[in-house]
Amino acid sequence: MSESASEEESVPGAGAEHAPVTEYDPAAPAPLNVPRTPTGNAEVDAGLERLADTDHLATDGHLEVYEDVHRGLRDALTALDARPGPPAPAGRPAAAPR
């Protein structure tokens, strides 16, 4: 065996058949596995799916996702207020009560 041979070749049991041992890193991103139930509203459901992105981000990256989802939910609620309703009754406005 030459000096340039890798250490893995000289270690018994090391190779592709053995997965590398990784240490637990409490700061690493970890999925929360929070269930997300579809609502039937495409905009809201898209926001819920966007929350899944936090499963792969470090904590300092969560804020951007939360703000994005909040903005989308706020826009969906605002759109409900902007939808046209029934036409206003014709005629004079009602007099204020005395």
N, C-alpha and C positions, 0 to 999 in steps of 0.2 A: 504494500500500500504506500502510496507516495505521500509526502508531507502536504501536498495540496488537496488531498482528499478531505471531504467534509466530515465534520464530527458525527453527523447522522449515520454515515456509513459504518463508523466504528462502534456505534452504540447498539448493542443487541436490542431488538424489538422496536427500534426507531425506523420509521418509514411511513409510506402512504397508508398502510393499514391501521395505523394508530393516530387518532386525532390529537393535536397538541393540547396540553393541559393549560387552560386559561384560569387566571386568578379572578376571584370575585371582585368587582370594582363597584362599590356603592354609588359612585358618582356617574356611572355609565347609564345611558337611557335604558329604561325598562318599561315594557308595555303595562298599562294599568288594567287592561282587560275589562274596561267598563263597557257593558252592553249598550249599543246604540240602536234603538228601535225606530224604524222608519215611520215618518208621520203622514206620508202621502202627499206632502207639499214638496215639490222639487227643490225650491230654494232652501227650505229648512233642512231637508235631507242632505243637500250638498254641504251645508254647514256642519252637520253632524259627522259626515264623512271626513271633512277637513280636520275635525278634532283628532282623528286617527293619526294625523301627522305628528302629534305630540308624543306618540309612543316611540318615535325614532329620534327625538331631539333631546338634547340636554335641557335641564330646567330653564336655563337662560334663553332658550329659543321658544319656550311656550308662549310668552307674552305676545309675540307677533301673530301666532296662530289664533290665540284667544281674541285679540283685537280684530283680526280679519273675520272671524266667525261672528263676533258681536256686531260688526259693521253690516254683514250680510243679513243677520236677523233683524237688525234695526231697519234696513232697507225693505225687507219683506213686510214688516209691520207698517211702515210708511206707505207702501204700495196699497195696502188694504184701505187706508184712509183716502187715497187718491182715486180709488175706483168710483166711477159715476154711480150714483144711487138713483132712486126714482126722481123725476122732475119735481121741482118745487111747485106748490099750488099757485095758479095764476090769480091775479087780483091784488088788492092792497094788503100790506103786511098787517098782521093783527096788532091791535092797539095794546099798549102796555097796561096791565091791571093797575087800578088806582088803590 
